[in-house]
Amino acid sequence: MNIAVSAYDLTPGRLWSLVGAALGIAGVIVGGLALRRGKGGVGGVVALVAGAVGAVVGGWVVAAAKGGPGTGYGIVGGYAALVIGLVAVAVSGLALARSTRTGDRRTSP
């Protein structure tokens, strides 16, 4: 049973892609702010979780899609959410590494 899907229809696959991309973008923003401030702390962890969840949602959408671009399964958005989520994880990793490095300022004798 093939149902025609318009380019403007919000299908469940497209909705989940948007959710994953929004989580990834939030993770990139929070991770960037944590990196800029030099304190990973809570912001780095929030960015890590948001990015990881966004990447997982994007991967799930891609794995569940039964058609290619334009079919309404959200595969393009799923790939976008996957990439944005991985970028958020990388930025949050940098922020957390910087916070760990700057928190230990002991000098060696």
HELIX and SHEET records of a PDB file:
HELIX    1   1 PRO A   12  ARG A   37  1                                  26    
HELIX    2   2 GLY A   41  ALA A   64  1                                  24    
HELIX    3   3 ILE A   75  GLY A  103  1                                  29    
END                                                                             
